[in-house]
Amino acid sequence: MKRSYVGVAVLAVILFLNIIFTQYMVHQFFYENYVNTLIFCGLNIVLFPIALFAYKKMKNVKA
């Protein structure tokens, strides 16, 4: 049985971006740059449905 690791790599990249955006959001909040905080918060929220879509697509693929 051959496995494809593309889906795992995509989810790992999304998790990595999620961590980076959260770190930047906290950093910008600390320095009171609220517009940048909202931008990174929005990017974090957008990544969640992308991760769900990638997971469902990966789950339905027959290996």
LOPA-572436 format. One record per atom (N, C-alpha, C): residue number from 1; chain; atom name; x negated, y negated, z. Coordinates in nm, 2 decimals. Each point is the difference from the previous one (the first is absolute). Layout:
BEGIN
(node NUM 'A' 'CA' (X Y Z))
...
END
This chain:
BEGIN
(node 1 'A' 'N' (-0.08 0.12 0.00))
(node 1 'A' 'CA' (0.08 -0.12 0.00))
(node 1 'A' 'C' (-0.09 -0.12 0.00))
(node 2 'A' 'N' (0.02 -0.08 -0.11))
(node 2 'A' 'CA' (-0.09 -0.12 -0.01))
(node 2 'A' 'C' (0.08 -0.12 0.05))
(node 3 'A' 'N' (-0.07 -0.08 0.09))
(node 3 'A' 'CA' (0.06 -0.12 0.06))
(node 3 'A' 'C' (-0.06 -0.12 -0.07))
(node 4 'A' 'N' (0.09 -0.11 -0.01))
(node 4 'A' 'CA' (-0.04 -0.12 -0.05))
(node 4 'A' 'C' (-0.01 -0.10 0.12))
(node 5 'A' 'N' (-0.11 -0.06 0.01))
(node 5 'A' 'CA' (-0.03 -0.10 0.11))
(node 5 'A' 'C' (0.02 -0.14 -0.03))
(node 6 'A' 'N' (0.07 -0.03 -0.12))
(node 6 'A' 'CA' (0.02 -0.13 -0.04))
(node 6 'A' 'C' (0.10 -0.07 0.09))
(node 7 'A' 'N' (0.11 0.07 0.04))
(node 7 'A' 'CA' (0.10 -0.05 0.09))
(node 7 'A' 'C' (-0.06 -0.03 0.14))
(node 8 'A' 'N' (-0.08 0.09 0.05))
(node 8 'A' 'CA' (-0.07 -0.03 0.13))
(node 8 'A' 'C' (-0.09 -0.12 -0.01))
(node 9 'A' 'N' (-0.07 -0.02 -0.11))
(node 9 'A' 'CA' (-0.08 -0.11 -0.02))
(node 9 'A' 'C' (0.08 -0.13 -0.01))
(node 10 'A' 'N' (0.11 0.00 -0.07))
(node 10 'A' 'CA' (0.09 -0.12 -0.01))
(node 10 'A' 'C' (0.05 -0.03 0.14))
(node 11 'A' 'N' (0.05 0.09 0.08))
(node 11 'A' 'CA' (0.05 -0.03 0.13))
(node 11 'A' 'C' (-0.12 -0.05 0.09))
(node 12 'A' 'N' (-0.12 0.05 -0.01))
(node 12 'A' 'CA' (-0.11 -0.04 0.08))
(node 12 'A' 'C' (-0.03 -0.15 -0.04))
(node 13 'A' 'N' (0.00 -0.03 -0.13))
(node 13 'A' 'CA' (-0.02 -0.14 -0.04))
(node 13 'A' 'C' (0.10 -0.10 0.06))
(node 14 'A' 'N' (0.13 0.05 0.00))
(node 14 'A' 'CA' (0.11 -0.08 0.05))
(node 14 'A' 'C' (-0.02 -0.02 0.15))
(node 15 'A' 'N' (-0.04 0.10 0.07))
(node 15 'A' 'CA' (-0.03 -0.01 0.14))
(node 15 'A' 'C' (-0.11 -0.10 0.03))
(node 16 'A' 'N' (-0.11 0.01 -0.08))
(node 16 'A' 'CA' (-0.11 -0.09 0.01))
(node 16 'A' 'C' (0.04 -0.14 -0.02))
(node 17 'A' 'N' (0.08 -0.03 -0.10))
(node 17 'A' 'CA' (0.05 -0.13 -0.03))
(node 17 'A' 'C' (0.09 -0.05 0.12))
(node 18 'A' 'N' (0.08 0.09 0.05))
(node 18 'A' 'CA' (0.08 -0.04 0.12))
(node 18 'A' 'C' (-0.08 -0.04 0.12))
(node 19 'A' 'N' (-0.11 0.07 0.02))
(node 19 'A' 'CA' (-0.08 -0.03 0.12))
(node 19 'A' 'C' (-0.07 -0.14 -0.03))
(node 20 'A' 'N' (-0.05 -0.02 -0.12))
(node 20 'A' 'CA' (-0.06 -0.13 -0.03))
(node 20 'A' 'C' (0.09 -0.12 0.01))
(node 21 'A' 'N' (0.12 0.02 -0.06))
(node 21 'A' 'CA' (0.10 -0.11 0.01))
(node 21 'A' 'C' (0.04 -0.03 0.14))
(node 22 'A' 'N' (0.01 0.10 0.09))
(node 22 'A' 'CA' (0.04 -0.02 0.14))
(node 22 'A' 'C' (-0.11 -0.07 0.07))
(node 23 'A' 'N' (-0.13 0.04 -0.03))
(node 23 'A' 'CA' (-0.11 -0.07 0.06))
(node 23 'A' 'C' (-0.01 -0.15 -0.04))
(node 24 'A' 'N' (0.02 -0.03 -0.13))
(node 24 'A' 'CA' (0.00 -0.14 -0.04))
(node 24 'A' 'C' (0.12 -0.07 0.06))
(node 25 'A' 'N' (0.11 0.06 0.01))
(node 25 'A' 'CA' (0.12 -0.06 0.06))
(node 25 'A' 'C' (-0.03 -0.05 0.14))
(node 26 'A' 'N' (-0.05 0.09 0.08))
(node 26 'A' 'CA' (-0.03 -0.03 0.14))
(node 26 'A' 'C' (-0.11 -0.11 0.01))
(node 27 'A' 'N' (-0.10 0.01 -0.09))
(node 27 'A' 'CA' (-0.10 -0.10 0.00))
(node 27 'A' 'C' (0.05 -0.14 -0.04))
(node 28 'A' 'N' (0.09 0.00 -0.10))
(node 28 'A' 'CA' (0.05 -0.13 -0.04))
(node 28 'A' 'C' (0.10 -0.06 0.11))
(node 29 'A' 'N' (0.07 0.09 0.07))
(node 29 'A' 'CA' (0.09 -0.04 0.11))
(node 29 'A' 'C' (-0.08 -0.06 0.11))
(node 30 'A' 'N' (-0.12 0.06 0.03))
(node 30 'A' 'CA' (-0.08 -0.05 0.11))
(node 30 'A' 'C' (-0.05 -0.14 -0.03))
(node 31 'A' 'N' (-0.03 -0.03 -0.13))
(node 31 'A' 'CA' (-0.05 -0.13 -0.04))
(node 31 'A' 'C' (0.11 -0.10 -0.04))
(node 32 'A' 'N' (0.12 0.04 0.02))
(node 32 'A' 'CA' (0.12 -0.08 -0.02))
(node 32 'A' 'C' (0.02 -0.04 -0.14))
(node 33 'A' 'N' (-0.03 0.09 -0.10))
(node 33 'A' 'CA' (0.03 -0.02 -0.14))
(node 33 'A' 'C' (0.12 0.09 -0.03))
(node 34 'A' 'N' (0.12 -0.06 0.03))
(node 34 'A' 'CA' (0.12 0.07 0.00))
(node 34 'A' 'C' (0.05 0.04 -0.14))
(node 35 'A' 'N' (-0.03 -0.09 -0.10))
(node 35 'A' 'CA' (0.04 0.04 -0.13))
(node 35 'A' 'C' (-0.08 0.12 -0.05))
(node 36 'A' 'N' (-0.13 0.01 0.03))
(node 36 'A' 'CA' (-0.07 0.12 -0.04))
(node 36 'A' 'C' (0.05 0.12 0.08))
(node 37 'A' 'N' (0.04 -0.02 0.12))
(node 37 'A' 'CA' (0.05 0.11 0.09))
(node 37 'A' 'C' (0.13 0.06 -0.07))
(node 38 'A' 'N' (0.08 -0.09 -0.05))
(node 38 'A' 'CA' (0.13 0.04 -0.06))
(node 38 'A' 'C' (-0.03 0.07 -0.14))
(node 39 'A' 'N' (-0.10 -0.04 -0.07))
(node 39 'A' 'CA' (-0.04 0.06 -0.12))
(node 39 'A' 'C' (-0.05 0.14 0.02))
(node 40 'A' 'N' (-0.09 0.02 0.10))
(node 40 'A' 'CA' (-0.05 0.14 0.03))
(node 40 'A' 'C' (0.11 0.09 0.06))
(node 41 'A' 'N' (0.09 -0.06 0.07))
(node 41 'A' 'CA' (0.11 0.07 0.06))
(node 41 'A' 'C' (0.09 0.05 -0.12))
(node 42 'A' 'N' (0.02 -0.08 -0.09))
(node 42 'A' 'CA' (0.08 0.03 -0.12))
(node 42 'A' 'C' (-0.06 0.11 -0.08))
(node 43 'A' 'N' (-0.13 -0.01 -0.02))
(node 43 'A' 'CA' (-0.08 0.11 -0.07))
(node 43 'A' 'C' (0.01 0.13 0.07))
(node 44 'A' 'N' (-0.01 -0.01 0.13))
(node 44 'A' 'CA' (0.01 0.13 0.09))
(node 44 'A' 'C' (0.14 0.06 -0.02))
(node 45 'A' 'N' (0.10 -0.08 0.00))
(node 45 'A' 'CA' (0.14 0.05 -0.02))
(node 45 'A' 'C' (0.02 0.06 -0.14))
(node 46 'A' 'N' (-0.06 -0.06 -0.10))
(node 46 'A' 'CA' (0.01 0.05 -0.14))
(node 46 'A' 'C' (-0.07 0.13 -0.01))
(node 47 'A' 'N' (-0.10 0.03 0.07))
(node 47 'A' 'CA' (-0.08 0.12 -0.01))
(node 47 'A' 'C' (0.08 0.12 0.05))
(node 48 'A' 'N' (0.10 -0.02 0.09))
(node 48 'A' 'CA' (0.07 0.11 0.06))
(node 48 'A' 'C' (0.09 0.07 -0.11))
(node 49 'A' 'N' (0.08 -0.07 -0.07))
(node 49 'A' 'CA' (0.08 0.07 -0.11))
(node 49 'A' 'C' (-0.09 0.07 -0.10))
(node 50 'A' 'N' (-0.11 -0.06 -0.03))
(node 50 'A' 'CA' (-0.09 0.06 -0.10))
(node 50 'A' 'C' (-0.06 0.13 0.05))
(node 51 'A' 'N' (-0.03 0.00 0.13))
(node 51 'A' 'CA' (-0.05 0.13 0.06))
(node 51 'A' 'C' (0.11 0.10 0.00))
(node 52 'A' 'N' (0.12 -0.03 0.03))
(node 52 'A' 'CA' (0.11 0.09 0.00))
(node 52 'A' 'C' (0.03 0.06 -0.14))
(node 53 'A' 'N' (-0.01 -0.09 -0.10))
(node 53 'A' 'CA' (0.02 0.04 -0.14))
(node 53 'A' 'C' (-0.11 0.10 -0.04))
(node 54 'A' 'N' (-0.12 -0.03 0.03))
(node 54 'A' 'CA' (-0.12 0.08 -0.03))
(node 54 'A' 'C' (0.02 0.14 0.07))
(node 55 'A' 'N' (0.04 0.00 0.12))
(node 55 'A' 'CA' (0.01 0.12 0.08))
(node 55 'A' 'C' (0.11 0.09 -0.06))
(node 56 'A' 'N' (0.12 -0.06 -0.04))
(node 56 'A' 'CA' (0.11 0.08 -0.05))
(node 56 'A' 'C' (-0.04 0.05 -0.14))
(node 57 'A' 'N' (-0.07 -0.08 -0.08))
(node 57 'A' 'CA' (-0.04 0.05 -0.13))
(node 57 'A' 'C' (-0.11 0.11 0.01))
(node 58 'A' 'N' (-0.09 -0.01 0.10))
(node 58 'A' 'CA' (-0.10 0.10 0.02))
(node 58 'A' 'C' (0.07 0.13 0.05))
(node 59 'A' 'N' (0.10 -0.01 0.08))
(node 59 'A' 'CA' (0.06 0.11 0.07))
(node 59 'A' 'C' (0.08 0.09 -0.11))
(node 60 'A' 'N' (0.06 -0.07 -0.10))
(node 60 'A' 'CA' (0.08 0.07 -0.10))
(node 60 'A' 'C' (-0.09 0.06 -0.11))
(node 61 'A' 'N' (-0.12 -0.03 -0.01))
(node 61 'A' 'CA' (-0.09 0.06 -0.10))
(node 61 'A' 'C' (-0.03 0.14 0.03))
(node 62 'A' 'N' (0.02 0.09 -0.10))
(node 62 'A' 'CA' (-0.03 0.14 0.02))
(node 62 'A' 'C' (-0.15 0.02 -0.03))
(node 63 'A' 'N' (-0.08 0.06 0.09))
(node 63 'A' 'CA' (-0.14 0.02 -0.02))
(node 63 'A' 'C' (-0.03 0.13 -0.07))
END
